[in-house]
């Protein structure tokens, strides 16, 4: 029977489908969303006039050795999977001894056994770290890496409120990285 509605809808060109067409068309197949091996995850912190959101792909361990193997030490990492991780803040943040202006940035990291380099980069919309350009780094700092108290099957980002601001916590496998962020008035 001709072309299905789903095939027409997802074509880059061709006939335009209207709501009327969708309501009266005969559909001869069901389109199921593609399940990503690493789903999209979002971590947020919100309080008063402060809002921070991190959007990232959440890979799983699946029996693999992660840091030092799958994600080699000393190499740039998108800090997740699929699209590069992006962080948005509506307030300036002090990270280390530097200030990150309010805005949206790509978050890259360079894992190492005992410390990680944390990179906020202005080039948005990247897939992975394949086109990472260090000339677009806005802020870099280093933080310690420690052993997590438990095994994390999936990469996980969370926020923990502290007296001066928040800690952004990255955990995966048996690795934990804490990035202190102070709210700048």
SULQUIMO-V426243 format. One record per pair of residues at least 12 apart in sequence whose C-alpha atoms are under 6 Angstrom apart, sorted by the first residue. I is the first residue (numbers start at 0). J is the second residue. Records with the same first field share a line. If there is no record, write none. Layout:
BEGIN
I: J, J
END
This chain:
BEGIN
37: 56, 57, 58
38: 56, 57
39: 55, 56
40: 54, 55, 56
41: 53, 54
42: 157
50: 88, 89
51: 87, 88
52: 86, 87
53: 85, 86
54: 84, 85
55: 79, 84
56: 79, 80, 81
57: 79, 154
58: 80, 153, 154
59: 152, 153
60: 152
72: 110, 111
73: 109, 110, 111
74: 109
75: 108, 109
76: 107, 108, 109
77: 107, 127, 128
78: 107, 108
81: 127
82: 125, 126, 127
83: 125, 126, 127
84: 105, 106
85: 104, 105, 106
86: 103, 104
87: 102, 103
88: 101, 102
89: 101
91: 183
92: 180, 181, 182, 183
93: 180, 181
94: 180
104: 119, 120, 121
105: 119, 120, 123
106: 118, 119
113: 143, 144
114: 142, 143, 144
115: 141, 142
116: 140, 141
117: 139, 140, 141
118: 138, 139
119: 136, 137, 138
120: 135, 136, 137
121: 135
144: 175, 176
145: 174, 175
146: 173, 174, 175
147: 173, 174, 175
150: 172, 173
151: 171, 172
152: 172
154: 170, 171
155: 169, 170
156: 168, 169
163: 181
164: 180, 181, 182
165: 180
166: 178, 179, 180
END
